[in-house]
Amino acid sequence: MIIKVRVIPNSKRNDVVSRIGSILRVKIAAPAVDGKANEELCDYLSDFFDVKRSNVLLRKGERGREKTIEITGRTEEELYTIP
């Protein structure tokens, strides 16, 4: 599954804030320095969607706030039913 994410770095905690259209807004505690926010985002999304960290891949947007993430290892139906 491919999802679009808008990252808000330097937050107090990691959290999915909302969804605007097809874009998921996610707060990340790590700063946007040296790829720390990207790593934290992928770690958080792997926990959120209950998949292995290796199944969460950053496809686009390494330096921007809007990112394209690919999540493998589960079907879309399984991912959508996770609370």
Secondary structure by P-SEA (a helix, b strand, c coil): cbbbbbbbccccccccccccccbbbbbbccccccaaaaaaaaaaaaaaaccccccccccccccccbbbbbbccccaaaaaacc
